Amino acid sequence: MTAVCFTPFKVPRVRVTRLSSCGAVVTGSCSQVVTDGIISIEMTKNYEDREEFFVKNGDGLFCVRETNPPILKWMDLTFTFCNVDPDIVNIMAAEPLYQSDDALATKIGWSTDENSVVNVNFAFEGWTRLSGAGVPCTGGQEFGYVLFPWVVEGTIGDMTFENGVMNFTVAARTRSNSLWGVGPYNVDLSDNAGTLNTPIPMLTPITSSQHHRMFISRLAPPASSCGCAAV
């Protein structure tokens, strides 16, 4: 079997998708947002500590030397954005939207509600650049594709209003038992001779114990826009 080594850098695009409280994709007219307003994605694994079972006999020597290995509980995530899209705030932190009185009821802000966090369920995808990937001007560009299939407990971080640009952060965590499967989107191009370069979803589904996936993709990320779109 062969392998491809790669070096991710930068993060030009991300997509958030609304999920139900069971972790399933919510289809509808306002279920996803694609943005290039991302600054960074921080991921920290949170483990249940190792259990140790070491017992000495009457002579002071170990007669039992066993451990239960650490178990991943979840991944702590921090997303930092450089522009404010009310629909992203609504999906990632479940904060209620504030709308204008025009005919379209344009979403122009949000409110902070003390009970919002319990309603947060979303999937998060990101695309990275790959150092040295692709040949310029040939259309052979490759990307790193990053997926967190079920993210919960999203909260908006501290904000500073000052003589400068205000960034905003969302802190959240992953959870297990995702129903993402292979997802509702095409995220790669086929390498199979019979279907070469046809857009395809992931080849294998996310399992119940998987919190994160990353792989090389030849399909460019979707275009960004302000506001939500249908799934």
ZAMARGU-4260 file (C-alpha; in steps of 0.2 Angstrom, whole numbers, plus 5000, padded with zeros to 4 digits):
<rodrens>
0) 5000/5000/5000 | 5006/5018/4996 | 5004/5034/5006 | 5005/5052/5003 | 5013/5064/5015
5) 5007/5082/5016 | 5010/5098/5026 | 4994/5109/5029 | 4996/5127/5031 | 4983/5142/5031
10) 4964/5139/5031 | 4956/5148/5017 | 4938/5142/5019 | 4926/5134/5032 | 4908/5128/5032
15) 4896/5125/5046 | 4881/5114/5045 | 4866/5114/5056 | 4862/5097/5065 | 4848/5091/5075
20) 4849/5087/5094 | 4853/5069/5088 | 4867/5074/5077 | 4858/5072/5060 | 4860/5085/5046
25) 4845/5097/5046 | 4839/5100/5028 | 4831/5116/5024 | 4834/5133/5016 | 4845/5140/5030
30) 4856/5125/5036 | 4874/5129/5031 | 4886/5144/5030 | 4902/5145/5020 | 4914/5158/5025
35) 4932/5164/5021 | 4931/5175/5037 | 4941/5161/5047 | 4957/5166/5056 | 4961/5150/5066
40) 4955/5133/5072 | 4962/5127/5088 | 4960/5108/5093 | 4965/5101/5110 | 4961/5082/5114
45) 4953/5079/5131 | 4957/5062/5138 | 4950/5052/5153 | 4966/5049/5163 | 4975/5032/5163
50) 4970/5020/5177 | 4985/5011/5185 | 4984/4994/5194 | 5000/4991/5203 | 5001/4980/5218
55) 5016/4975/5228 | 5018/4958/5237 | 5024/4955/5255 | 5042/4957/5249 | 5039/4974/5241
60) 5039/4968/5223 | 5026/4971/5211 | 5014/4957/5208 | 5002/4966/5197 | 5007/4978/5184
65) 4992/4983/5173 | 4984/4999/5166 | 4969/5005/5158 | 4974/5016/5143 | 4968/5034/5142
70) 4951/5036/5133 | 4947/5051/5122 | 4932/5060/5129 | 4930/5074/5117 | 4941/5088/5108
75) 4940/5106/5114 | 4939/5118/5099 | 4941/5136/5098 | 4936/5145/5081 | 4942/5163/5078
80) 4934/5173/5065 | 4938/5190/5058 | 4920/5195/5052 | 4903/5193/5060 | 4890/5183/5050
85) 4874/5182/5061 | 4869/5165/5053 | 4886/5158/5059 | 4883/5164/5076 | 4866/5157/5076
90) 4872/5140/5070 | 4888/5139/5081 | 4881/5146/5097 | 4862/5145/5094 | 4860/5164/5099
95) 4843/5171/5092 | 4844/5182/5077 | 4839/5200/5076 | 4831/5205/5060 | 4827/5221/5051
100) 4810/5227/5046 | 4813/5226/5027 | 4803/5214/5016 | 4816/5201/5017 | 4818/5202/5036
105) 4837/5204/5034 | 4847/5196/5048 | 4857/5211/5055 | 4863/5204/5072 | 4859/5193/5087
110) 4855/5193/5105 | 4864/5184/5119 | 4853/5172/5128 | 4858/5163/5144 | 4849/5147/5138
115) 4857/5146/5120 | 4871/5134/5123 | 4860/5119/5126 | 4853/5120/5108 | 4870/5120/5099
120) 4873/5106/5087 | 4883/5108/5071 | 4896/5100/5060 | 4912/5110/5055 | 4922/5107/5039
125) 4938/5117/5035 | 4950/5117/5020 | 4968/5120/5021 | 4982/5124/5009 | 4995/5111/5007
130) 5013/5116/5006 | 5020/5112/4988 | 5004/5104/4982 | 4998/5105/4964 | 5006/5112/4949
135) 5003/5131/4946 | 4991/5135/4931 | 4987/5116/4928 | 4971/5115/4939 | 4980/5101/4949
140) 4978/5110/4966 | 4975/5100/4982 | 4968/5104/4998 | 4968/5097/5016 | 4950/5093/5021
145) 4946/5094/5040 | 4930/5088/5047 | 4922/5088/5065 | 4906/5079/5062 | 4897/5084/5078
150) 4901/5099/5088 | 4891/5105/5104 | 4891/5118/5118 | 4896/5132/5107 | 4899/5148/5116
155) 4904/5166/5110 | 4920/5171/5118 | 4925/5188/5126 | 4924/5203/5114 | 4933/5220/5115
160) 4925/5235/5107 | 4940/5248/5104 | 4949/5258/5091 | 4953/5243/5081 | 4945/5228/5072
165) 4935/5216/5083 | 4937/5197/5081 | 4926/5185/5089 | 4928/5167/5095 | 4918/5152/5097
170) 4923/5139/5110 | 4915/5122/5108 | 4918/5103/5110 | 4915/5087/5099 | 4905/5073/5104
175) 4903/5055/5099 | 4889/5045/5090 | 4888/5056/5075 | 4875/5053/5062 | 4886/5062/5049
180) 4889/5046/5039 | 4898/5052/5023 | 4890/5069/5024 | 4877/5078/5012 | 4891/5086/5002
185) 4904/5081/4988 | 4921/5084/4996 | 4933/5075/4984 | 4936/5070/4966 | 4936/5052/4961
190) 4953/5043/4958 | 4945/5028/4951 | 4948/5025/4932 | 4929/5023/4928 | 4924/5038/4937
195) 4939/5049/4936 | 4938/5067/4942 | 4919/5065/4947 | 4914/5074/4963 | 4911/5062/4977
200) 4907/5062/4995 | 4918/5053/5008 | 4922/5035/5003 | 4919/5029/5021 | 4907/5035/5034
205) 4911/5043/5051 | 4909/5029/5064 | 4901/5032/5081 | 4918/5034/5090 | 4926/5046/5078
210) 4927/5064/5082 | 4938/5071/5068 | 4944/5067/5051 | 4957/5074/5039 | 4963/5069/5022
215) 4969/5076/5005 | 4956/5082/4993 | 4957/5087/4975 | 4940/5096/4975 | 4941/5115/4978
220) 4931/5121/4993 | 4914/5129/4990 | 4912/5148/4987 | 4910/5159/5002 | 4895/5170/5005
225) 4887/5181/5019 | 4872/5172/5026 | 4865/5154/5026 | 4861/5143/5011 | 4851/5127/5009
230) 4856/5109/5012
</rodrens>
